């Protein structure tokens, strides 16, 4: 029943309204699912189970009731906290389509000069097209752009813009939904039916499924790419407790200094 309700909500309510409504739902969900089996490392809160999530094929037990984080958010948080100086070193940060799980927490960090951007998100400081950014060359130390590029028809231009505004020596984390069983990325503009696109691409508004060649495409733009398999540093018990996808690789993209 819960699964069906969540699927209907995701597919019928516009995302800006969904974001506003979620703030009201969080306290109720946190009470209903109180427990200690699974923990969201972002806020440290534990629950008997997490919620299902997905526009077409729903994944069970993946949406944190408190921070509203998904597998990728919790993985990224652990990586940033344990393997980078993101939370301690002074940085100018550009965050695309800011996720609720991160937005307020990153905004409060005194070491960050934090700017958010998106075309439609109510959390964006700057309304901008990722393919034509209104920022200077070499402006940001750190860029977060996660689960955005699969929505962009001209992802090459978007990657070039991300590279342009990143400082030499700076880091961009560019997570995407990726099928590592595919050698090459799949696109098909002839599929126009929204239900069919959702079935094939995972969401009706995705324009491709990235394969293993994603990392090489980023390298062709000029980035040095580290294929960070952070889950290797976690135990199986931790992976299950935090509800993280064991197969996900974090694309850590560095702009060379020379």
CORFEN-V118941 format. One record per residue. N is the residue number from 0. D_CENTER is the distance of its C-alpha to the mean C-alpha in whole Angstrom. Layout:
n: (N:N)
d_center: (D_CENTER:D_CENTER)
This chain:
n: (0:1:2:3:4:5:6:7:8:9:10:11:12:13:14:15:16:17:18:19:20:21:22:23:24:25:26:27:28:29:30:31:32:33:34:35:36:37:38:39:40:41:42:43:44:45:46:47:48:49:50:51:52:53:54:55:56:57:58:59:60:61:62:63:64:65:66:67:68:69:70:71:72:73:74:75:76:77:78:79:80:81:82:83:84:85:86:87:88:89:90:91:92:93:94:95:96:97:98:99:100:101:102:103:104:105:106:107:108:109:110:111:112:113:114:115:116:117:118:119:120:121:122:123:124:125:126:127:128:129:130:131:132:133:134:135:136:137:138:139:140:141:142:143:144:145:146:147:148:149:150:151:152:153:154:155:156:157:158:159:160:161:162:163:164:165:166:167:168:169:170:171:172:173:174:175:176:177:178:179:180:181:182:183:184:185:186:187:188:189:190:191:192:193:194:195:196:197:198:199:200:201:202:203:204:205:206:207:208:209:210:211:212:213:214:215:216:217:218:219:220:221:222:223:224:225:226:227:228:229:230:231:232:233:234:235:236:237:238:239:240:241:242:243:244:245:246:247:248:249:250:251:252:253:254:255:256:257)
d_center: (27:24:22:24:23:20:19:22:20:17:19:21:20:19:15:17:19:17:15:19:20:18:19:22:21:20:23:25:22:22:26:26:24:26:26:25:24:20:19:16:16:14:17:19:20:22:22:24:22:18:18:17:14:14:16:18:18:17:16:18:18:14:13:14:17:17:14:12:10:9:9:6:6:10:10:8:11:13:13:13:16:18:18:17:19:16:18:21:22:22:20:19:15:14:10:9:9:8:7:11:10:10:12:16:15:14:17:20:19:23:22:19:20:17:16:14:14:13:16:16:14:17:15:15:18:19:18:18:18:15:18:21:19:22:22:24:24:23:22:19:19:15:12:8:7:3:5:8:10:11:12:14:18:19:16:19:19:16:16:19:18:16:18:21:19:18:21:23:22:19:15:12:9:8:6:7:9:12:15:17:20:20:22:21:19:20:21:23:24:27:25:25:25:22:23:24:20:18:20:20:16:15:15:17:15:14:16:16:15:14:17:18:19:16:16:20:19:17:20:22:21:22:19:20:17:17:16:15:16:15:16:20:20:20:23:22:23:20:18:19:20:16:15:13:13:16:15:12:12:10:11:13:15:18:20:24:26:29)
